[in-house]
């Protein structure tokens, strides 16, 4: 199954597949209430809202990053209570550029869901085709029980990244904007800079000016250059808190370059320990 779906494709799917699960992942890092407010103002019919700060985030300790992953069993339990099982046909969307949708796409794949797609262009694309909108929350689905699946999307932790500095096994790709990677104009995390040895690939480069993913051949060409003859399995993606890194993971999947890992804690976890080295520039 291709990881992206167009607004027109979703419109057709809504009329054909009564079992379709739609998940609204709209969010704003500066205004945590905005996503829910936007959902209540209007959403794609049948969509269920998931909050990035509550539903898609584990307990924060101050040392595990701004968006630590929830416990896998807890997340599976949440999905089951919402009536979503691992075989469900799921489409995820956010406001426009796919950053938050890509994160939820990755999380769903992480717990064993295999039929997951992201709406290319998000809510904005849905508006462009004048798709139907509803304001009522959908009726609750019948809860389902899951069997615990092995993680199907690989992850590394801070200890793995630290060990990799002296004995390189993988290459880190940092999805943050160039200025934050260089250690300039850091306004989100308390320390500026990047993990030593990381290379920079801002997730925004995966998109055209209208917020749609670039064509497959363009994405593949760009990432082949970034990989520099390394296999996707030897790539680990990170960003500020593990969210926009998933956009690069999704873009690589679109390009047919599968198998890379995620460092969920990312820069916000890394820089919380001042014994870990930091690189500027």
C-alpha positions as CSV (number, residue, x, y, z in Angstrom):
1,X,0.0,0.0,0.0
2,X,1.4,3.4,-1.0
3,X,1.9,5.6,2.1
4,X,0.2,8.7,0.6
5,X,-3.4,9.2,-0.6
6,X,-4.8,12.2,-2.5
7,X,-7.8,14.2,-1.4
8,X,-9.7,12.9,-4.4
9,X,-8.6,9.4,-3.6
10,X,-9.9,9.8,0.0
11,X,-13.2,11.2,-1.3
12,X,-13.7,8.0,-3.3
13,X,-12.6,5.8,-0.4
14,X,-15.1,7.5,1.9
15,X,-18.0,6.4,-0.4
16,X,-16.6,2.9,-0.9
17,X,-15.2,1.7,2.4
18,X,-17.5,1.8,5.5
19,X,-14.7,0.4,7.6
20,X,-12.3,3.3,6.9
21,X,-10.7,4.9,10.0
22,X,-9.9,8.6,9.7
23,X,-7.6,10.2,12.3
24,X,-7.2,14.0,12.7
25,X,-3.7,14.9,13.9
26,X,-3.8,18.6,13.6
27,X,-1.6,20.3,16.2
28,X,0.5,23.4,16.8
29,X,3.7,23.3,18.9
30,X,3.2,26.9,20.1
31,X,-0.6,26.5,20.8
32,X,-1.4,23.1,22.1
33,X,-5.2,23.8,22.0
34,X,-5.3,24.8,18.4
35,X,-5.6,21.3,16.9
36,X,-8.6,20.4,19.0
37,X,-10.2,23.8,18.3
38,X,-9.8,23.3,14.6
39,X,-11.2,19.8,14.8
40,X,-14.3,21.1,16.6
41,X,-14.8,23.8,14.0
42,X,-14.8,21.2,11.2
43,X,-13.3,17.9,10.2
44,X,-13.5,15.3,7.5
45,X,-16.6,13.2,8.2
46,X,-16.0,10.4,10.7
47,X,-12.6,11.6,11.7
48,X,-11.4,10.9,15.3
49,X,-9.1,13.5,16.9
50,X,-5.9,12.5,18.6
51,X,-4.0,15.0,20.7
52,X,-0.2,15.1,20.2
53,X,0.4,16.3,23.8
54,X,-2.0,13.8,25.5
55,X,-2.8,10.8,23.3
56,X,0.4,10.5,21.4
57,X,2.9,11.4,24.1
58,X,4.2,9.6,27.1
59,X,5.0,11.1,30.6
60,X,7.7,13.8,30.4
61,X,10.5,13.7,32.9
62,X,12.5,16.6,31.7
63,X,15.2,14.2,30.5
64,X,13.3,12.3,27.9
65,X,12.5,15.0,25.4
66,X,9.5,17.1,24.6
67,X,7.4,14.4,23.0
68,X,8.5,11.0,24.4
69,X,6.7,8.0,22.9
70,X,4.0,6.5,25.0
71,X,4.4,3.0,26.3
72,X,3.5,0.7,23.3
73,X,0.9,-1.2,25.4
74,X,-0.7,2.0,26.5
75,X,-1.0,3.3,22.9
76,X,-2.3,-0.1,21.7
77,X,-4.9,0.1,24.5
78,X,-5.9,3.6,23.4
79,X,-6.4,2.4,19.8
80,X,-8.3,-0.6,20.9
81,X,-10.7,1.5,23.1
82,X,-11.3,3.7,20.0
83,X,-12.3,0.6,18.1
84,X,-9.2,0.6,15.9
85,X,-7.5,-2.7,15.2
86,X,-4.2,-3.4,13.5
87,X,-5.8,-4.5,10.3
88,X,-7.9,-1.3,9.9
89,X,-7.7,0.8,6.8
90,X,-6.4,4.1,8.3
91,X,-6.0,7.6,6.8
92,X,-4.3,10.2,8.9
93,X,-4.3,14.0,8.2
94,X,-3.1,17.2,9.7
95,X,-3.5,20.9,8.7
96,X,-1.2,20.9,5.6
97,X,2.4,19.9,5.5
98,X,2.1,16.4,7.0
99,X,4.5,16.8,9.9
100,X,2.1,15.7,12.6
101,X,0.3,13.2,10.3
102,X,3.7,11.6,9.5
103,X,4.4,11.2,13.2
104,X,1.1,9.4,13.8
105,X,1.6,7.3,10.6
106,X,4.9,6.2,12.1
107,X,3.4,5.5,15.5
108,X,0.7,3.4,14.0
109,X,3.2,1.4,12.0
110,X,5.3,1.1,15.1
111,X,2.6,-0.8,16.9
112,X,1.8,-3.1,14.0
113,X,-0.8,-1.3,11.8
114,X,0.1,-2.0,8.2
115,X,-2.7,-0.2,6.2
116,X,-1.9,3.4,7.1
117,X,-1.8,6.3,4.7
118,X,-1.3,10.1,5.0
119,X,-3.5,12.5,3.2
120,X,-1.2,14.4,0.9
121,X,-1.7,18.1,1.6
122,X,-3.8,17.5,4.6
123,X,-6.9,19.5,5.6
124,X,-5.9,22.2,3.1
125,X,-6.0,19.7,0.2
126,X,-9.5,18.5,1.4
127,X,-10.7,22.1,1.3
128,X,-9.3,22.6,-2.2
129,X,-11.7,19.8,-3.5
130,X,-14.6,21.2,-1.4
131,X,-14.7,17.9,0.5
132,X,-17.6,17.3,3.0
133,X,-17.1,18.7,6.5
134,X,-18.8,17.8,9.7
135,X,-18.6,19.3,13.2
136,X,-20.1,16.5,15.3
137,X,-17.9,14.0,16.8
138,X,-18.4,10.5,15.3
139,X,-20.3,7.8,17.2
140,X,-18.0,5.7,19.4
141,X,-16.7,2.5,17.7
142,X,-16.9,-0.9,19.3
143,X,-13.7,-1.4,21.3
144,X,-11.4,-4.2,20.2
145,X,-8.6,-6.2,21.9
146,X,-5.2,-6.4,20.4
147,X,-2.5,-9.0,20.6
148,X,0.8,-7.2,21.4
149,X,2.9,-7.1,18.1
150,X,6.6,-6.8,18.0
151,X,7.7,-3.3,17.0
152,X,7.8,-3.1,13.2
153,X,9.5,0.3,13.0
154,X,13.1,0.4,14.5
155,X,14.1,2.9,17.2
156,X,17.4,3.8,18.9
157,X,17.9,5.6,22.2
158,X,20.4,8.1,23.6
159,X,22.8,5.4,24.6
160,X,22.8,4.0,21.1
161,X,23.5,7.5,19.7
162,X,26.3,8.1,22.2
163,X,27.9,4.7,21.4
164,X,27.7,5.6,17.7
165,X,29.9,8.7,18.1
166,X,33.0,6.6,18.7
167,X,32.0,3.5,16.7
168,X,29.9,4.7,13.8
169,X,27.3,2.2,12.7
170,X,24.6,4.6,11.5
171,X,24.2,8.1,10.2
172,X,21.9,10.6,11.9
173,X,19.7,12.8,9.7
174,X,18.4,15.8,11.5
175,X,15.0,17.2,10.1
176,X,15.2,20.6,11.8
177,X,15.6,23.9,9.9
178,X,19.1,24.8,8.9
179,X,19.5,27.6,11.4
180,X,18.5,25.5,14.4
181,X,20.8,22.7,13.2
182,X,23.7,25.2,13.1
183,X,22.8,26.4,16.6
184,X,21.3,29.8,15.5
185,X,18.0,31.3,16.6
186,X,17.2,28.4,18.9
187,X,13.8,29.3,20.5
188,X,12.4,25.9,21.4
189,X,15.1,23.9,23.3
190,X,17.4,25.3,26.0
191,X,20.6,24.3,24.2
192,X,21.5,25.2,20.6
193,X,23.4,23.0,18.2
194,X,23.2,19.4,16.9
195,X,24.4,15.9,17.7
196,X,28.0,15.5,16.5
197,X,28.2,13.9,13.1
198,X,24.6,14.4,12.2
199,X,23.7,15.7,8.7
200,X,20.9,18.1,8.0
201,X,17.9,17.4,5.8
202,X,15.0,19.9,6.8
203,X,11.7,18.1,6.4
204,X,10.3,21.0,4.5
205,X,12.5,20.1,1.5
206,X,10.2,17.1,1.0
207,X,7.4,19.4,0.0
208,X,6.4,21.7,-2.9
209,X,5.3,25.3,-2.4
210,X,1.7,24.1,-1.9
211,X,2.5,21.7,0.9
212,X,2.3,18.5,-1.1
213,X,5.0,15.9,-1.2
214,X,7.4,16.1,-4.1
215,X,7.1,13.5,-6.8
216,X,8.6,10.1,-6.1
217,X,11.6,10.4,-8.4
218,X,12.6,13.8,-6.9
219,X,12.4,12.5,-3.4
220,X,14.4,9.4,-4.3
221,X,17.1,11.4,-6.0
222,X,17.4,13.8,-3.1
223,X,17.6,11.1,-0.4
224,X,20.1,9.0,-2.4
225,X,22.3,12.1,-2.4
226,X,21.9,12.5,1.4
227,X,22.5,8.8,2.1
228,X,25.8,9.0,0.3
229,X,25.9,5.3,-0.6
230,X,24.6,4.2,2.8
231,X,21.7,1.8,3.0
232,X,18.5,3.0,4.5
233,X,18.9,0.5,7.3
234,X,22.0,2.5,8.4
235,X,20.1,5.7,8.8
236,X,18.6,7.1,11.9
237,X,16.2,10.1,11.8
238,X,15.9,12.7,14.5
239,X,14.7,16.3,14.9
240,X,13.8,18.4,17.9
241,X,11.4,16.0,19.6
242,X,10.9,13.0,17.2
243,X,8.0,14.5,15.2
244,X,9.3,16.1,12.1
245,X,11.9,13.3,11.8
246,X,9.0,11.1,10.9
247,X,8.3,13.3,7.9
248,X,11.8,12.3,6.5
249,X,11.0,8.7,7.3
250,X,7.7,8.9,5.4
251,X,9.4,10.7,2.5
252,X,12.0,7.9,2.2
253,X,9.2,5.4,2.3
254,X,7.4,7.2,-0.5
255,X,10.7,7.0,-2.4
256,X,11.0,3.3,-1.8
257,X,13.8,3.7,0.6
258,X,12.6,1.6,3.6
259,X,14.1,0.4,6.8
260,X,15.5,3.5,8.6
261,X,15.2,4.0,12.3
262,X,13.9,6.8,14.5
263,X,15.6,8.4,17.6
264,X,12.3,9.4,19.3
265,X,14.0,11.6,22.1
266,X,15.9,13.6,19.5
267,X,17.6,16.9,20.2
268,X,15.4,17.8,23.1
269,X,16.4,14.6,25.0
270,X,20.0,14.7,23.9
271,X,20.6,18.3,25.1
272,X,18.9,17.6,28.5
273,X,22.1,16.0,29.7
274,X,25.1,18.4,29.6
275,X,27.6,15.5,29.6
276,X,26.5,14.7,26.0
277,X,28.6,16.5,23.3
278,X,27.1,19.3,21.2
279,X,28.3,20.5,17.8
280,X,27.7,24.1,16.5
281,X,27.8,25.2,12.8
